[in-house]
Amino acid sequence: MGQKYLLDTNVVLDFMGRKLPENSKVLLSKIIDDQINISAINKMELLGFTHVEQNLIAATSIVNNFILISHDVKDFQKIEELQFLDSYFM
């Protein structure tokens, strides 16, 4: 895989909870095996912190030329520079 991806918190949790559709699980397994990227904000959310700034996740993705994978479409759909994939429709 030449492209790099940033996984949003909900993707990590859905993957671990086996909630994703089969095609998404297969692709995410390959991404995780190849290289996994999460932002500092995602790490904070995974540690249980709430009310963190979602724009910083998008900024991390844009600055590093990552495709953001998330199921929070409404949080990210208006950011034009952002490359985005919905984790349930990959």
C-alpha positions in Angstrom: 0.0 0.0 0.0 1.5 3.3 -1.1 -1.1 5.5 0.4 -1.0 6.4 4.1 -4.0 6.5 6.3 -5.0 8.1 9.6 -7.4 6.1 11.7 -10.0 7.9 13.7 -10.9 6.7 17.2 -14.2 5.3 16.2 -12.6 3.2 13.6 -10.1 1.7 16.1 -13.0 1.0 18.5 -15.3 -0.5 15.8 -12.5 -2.6 14.5 -11.7 -4.0 17.9 -15.4 -4.5 18.7 -15.9 -6.4 15.4 -18.6 -4.0 14.3 -17.3 -3.1 10.8 -18.5 -4.6 7.6 -16.4 -7.5 6.2 -14.8 -5.5 3.4 -13.8 -2.7 5.8 -12.3 -5.3 8.2 -10.2 -6.8 5.4 -8.9 -3.4 4.2 -8.2 -2.1 7.8 -6.4 -5.3 8.6 -4.0 -4.6 5.7 -3.6 -1.0 6.7 -2.9 -1.9 10.3 -0.4 -4.6 9.3 1.4 -2.2 6.9 1.4 1.0 9.0 -1.0 2.4 11.6 -1.3 6.1 12.1 -3.3 7.8 14.8 -3.1 11.4 16.0 -2.3 12.6 19.5 -5.9 13.6 19.8 -7.0 10.0 18.9 -4.6 8.7 21.6 -6.2 11.0 24.1 -9.7 9.8 23.1 -8.6 6.2 23.4 -7.4 6.9 26.9 -10.8 8.2 27.8 -10.5 12.0 27.5 -13.6 13.6 26.1 -14.3 17.0 24.4 -11.2 17.0 22.3 -10.9 19.2 19.2 -11.9 17.2 16.1 -10.3 19.8 13.7 -6.9 18.8 15.0 -7.5 15.2 13.7 -8.2 16.6 10.3 -5.2 18.9 10.5 -2.9 16.0 11.3 -4.3 14.1 8.3 -3.9 17.1 5.9 -0.4 18.1 7.0 0.9 14.5 6.7 -1.0 13.8 3.4 -3.0 10.9 5.1 -6.4 9.7 4.1 -8.6 10.0 7.2 -10.7 6.9 7.9 -13.7 7.6 10.1 -17.4 7.0 10.5 -18.0 10.6 11.8 -18.9 11.9 8.4 -20.6 15.0 9.7 -17.5 16.1 11.7 -15.3 16.1 8.6 -17.4 16.5 5.5 -17.0 20.3 5.2 -13.2 20.3 5.2 -12.3 20.6 1.6 -8.6 19.8 1.8 -9.3 16.5 3.7 -9.0 13.2 2.0 -11.7 11.0 3.7 -13.1 7.5 3.7 -16.1 6.4 5.7 -15.1 3.2 7.5 -18.4 1.5 6.9 -18.3 2.1 3.1 -14.8 1.3 2.0 
